[in-house]
Amino acid sequence: MYKVAFNKGAQKEFLVLEKNIQEQLAKKMVDLQNGIFTGDKALKGKHKGKFRKRAGDYRIVYLKENSILVITLVRIAHRREVY
């Protein structure tokens, strides 16, 4: 079981989204909390060390810190603007 935490920027991005998109993203966050990382992809370049989870047309960019079992959500945005 992981703890999922928002950074301030990701929290703001999440709260301005429509409710149905928030619900879709929340389901994916529950997967992260339960340690379900299937289909997630490690990012390259300036985002090296981060991972992304797909949620429809949106992406959740996160850091996984194994030693303390914390997942920090770094960015939540539409796929055309997340990277």
Residue, then its C-alpha position, 0 to 999 in steps of 0.5 A: m500500500y502506497k501513500v499518494a500525495f499531491n504537490k501544490g501544482a498538481q492539486k491545482e490542476f486536478l481541482v480545476l478539471e470537470k467532475n467526470i474527469q476528476e472521477q476518472l483520474a481518482k480511479k487511477m490514483v487508487d490504482l497507484q495507492n494499491g501498487i498497480f503500476t501495469g501500463d505505466k511508462a518511465l519518462k525520459g529526458k528532462h523528466k527522467g526518474k518520473f513515471r506516467k499513468r494514462a487516464g483517457d486523454y489525461r496523464i498523471v506524472y508521478l515520482k515513486e519513492n520505494s523506501i518510504l512508499v510515497i507516490t508524489l503526483v507531480r503533474i496532471a494535465h491533458r496529454r497534449e500539454v503534460y510534457 
